[in-house]
């Protein structure tokens, strides 16, 4: 291998040196974020859902009372309701 010019090689090595960047200037702009009305509505809905309880205690209590008093559903009625809910 022959190197014709050491000058070119030294220039390559000089390119890898870290150069200082002038950081004395200050930016004259600022970032700005605007949330659309739909985004605000979604935030309100998320807060309302997160504040709501996962279990509706009044419905659970009513069902427990009904079951304790002998409430039952026939198999055919249950199957009919399931078919109605999944029918297209």
C-alpha positions in Angstrom: 0.0 0.0 0.0 1.3 3.4 -0.9 0.3 6.7 0.5 1.2 9.5 -1.9 0.4 12.4 0.3 0.7 12.6 4.1 -1.1 15.9 3.9 -4.3 14.2 2.9 -4.1 11.7 5.7 -3.5 14.4 8.3 -6.5 16.3 7.0 -8.7 13.3 7.5 -7.5 13.0 11.1 -8.0 16.7 11.7 -11.7 16.3 10.6 -12.4 14.0 13.6 -11.5 16.7 16.1 -14.3 18.2 18.2 -15.1 21.7 17.3 -16.6 24.2 19.7 -20.0 25.5 18.8 -20.9 29.0 19.7 -23.7 28.8 22.3 -23.8 32.5 23.2 -26.9 33.2 21.1 -30.4 32.9 22.6 -33.4 31.5 20.7 -36.1 34.1 20.0 -38.9 31.5 19.6 -40.8 29.3 22.0 -42.7 26.1 21.6 -46.5 26.2 22.0 -49.0 23.3 22.4 -52.7 23.7 21.8 -55.2 21.0 22.6 -58.2 20.8 20.4 -61.7 20.8 21.8 -62.1 17.1 21.0 -58.9 16.5 23.0 -60.3 18.4 26.0 -63.6 16.5 25.8 -61.7 13.2 25.8 -59.7 14.3 28.9 -62.9 15.2 30.7 -64.5 11.9 29.8 -61.4 10.0 31.0 -61.5 11.8 34.3 -65.2 11.0 34.7 -64.7 7.3 33.9 -61.7 7.0 36.2 -63.7 8.6 39.0 -66.7 6.2 38.6 -66.6 3.0 40.6 -65.8 -0.3 38.8 -68.7 -2.1 40.5 -72.2 -0.7 40.9 -72.8 -1.7 44.5 -76.6 -0.9 44.2 -77.0 -3.4 41.4 -74.9 -6.1 43.1 -76.9 -5.7 46.3 -80.2 -6.0 44.5 -79.1 -9.1 42.7 -77.7 -10.7 45.9 -81.1 -10.1 47.6 -83.0 -11.5 44.7 -80.8 -14.6 44.6 -81.2 -15.1 48.4 -85.0 -14.9 47.9 -84.9 -17.7 45.3 -84.6 -15.9 42.0 -83.7 -18.1 39.2 -83.6 -18.0 35.4 -84.5 -21.0 33.2 -81.9 -22.4 30.9 -84.1 -21.7 27.8 -84.6 -18.1 28.8 -80.9 -17.6 29.3 -80.1 -19.2 26.0 -82.7 -17.0 24.2 -81.3 -13.8 25.7 -77.8 -14.8 24.7 -78.9 -15.6 21.1 -80.7 -12.2 20.9 -77.6 -10.3 22.1 -75.3 -12.0 19.6 -77.7 -12.2 16.7 -76.8 -9.9 13.8 
